[in-house]
Amino acid sequence: MATIKPERVLSDLRTLAAFGAYKTGVHRPPLSAQDIAAREWFAGRMREAGLDAEIDGIANIFGENRASGRKVLSGSHLESQNHAGWLDGALGCVYALEAARAISEDQATRHGGVDVAVFSDEEGHFGSFLGSRSFTGVLDEKEIDRATDRATGLSLRQALRTAGWVDRPRHLIDPSRYAAFFEAHIEQGDTLENANLRVGIVTAIVAIWQYRFTVVGEQNHAGTTSMARRRDAGLELVRFLRVIDQRFPEICGPRSVWTTGRIDLDPGEKSIIPGRAGALFQLRDADPVVLDRLESDLYHLARVANEGGRCELAVERLSASMPALMDEALQAALDRAAARRAPGKHTRMPSGAGHDAQWLARKLPAAMLFVPSIGGISHHWTENTSDEDIVLGAQVLTDAIVDVLQS
Ligand SMILES: [Zn+2]
């Protein structure tokens, strides 16, 4: 049985954490000097493992295995959110590399191989899932031309030029080469920790449905307009959000979440009653039936608000993605591996966060493995996972990949 080397996994992760180290986390935006150095280092580690590794024209790293038999693709992303954690993304890259190493070191499994992929900008600094979308063939040159870093305004082309990668071709997936794609990741929530579990097997990556709420009232003087006659768009909007928050718990699914990410008041002055108010609102769930129900209710609540209120309230759907379903046979392989390595300590669960696997799932049977996040914290420099859980997850992933390679 291919056996991972715990010290190699932990030392690779700690070495990566030194690129852009920030407190106990990392600050490693894509194509920053630290990120470029981390990518060069990781590509070197891939070559040491016998993979033919190249960094491509979007800064993806692709490491091809020379083994003659069946192949599995695995990986994640290396860049971080700003001033964030050391494991988000890096964990899945190192696990994939370790699986490739452990499988090639074992006489019984070395005929099969793991290709390792590191997808650029999963965290959305320059765009949305640029690396995995490039790899799966749904990123065009025009979008790359337009992309700029949302924090610094730096153009993606310029950043790629600085790195020396701008003129390189972009790797494109060859689905016929692979039996499966696996991505491991920290959970980023507290489901596993709260249940005293150590491995999560992802059933689906949630769909995200987004809306704009617009309320039109009447802009007027905050001192001279009586309460009886004013039409305060801001107040009406806040009342509507309150009604949603009271109603949704009665009809939502067990893991539905909703977020008002932004509220705007127009004109937004202290002595003016807002004449217009707007909000960006988001629903997430892995079940489209639940999302349909919540959306119908949203429109119903808006009608009720319009009948009883003094303003006009409109709900406009901005986007609605479908959940990315993880492959059942691959989930079963992860179940078997987890049951062997951590009996009674694993569960199936949806992912509330987006991941590169949702794009790969359009081309290949895909699966995801979660390890616990201490305190449920991520996208913060205190993000962490115990060494024992890190090591366990690497072995469970490797076992599941072996299972698929040998099936
Ligand atoms: Zn991530």
Residues whose N, C-alpha, C, O or C-beta is under 5 A from the ligand:
A	BS01	ZN	D88 G89
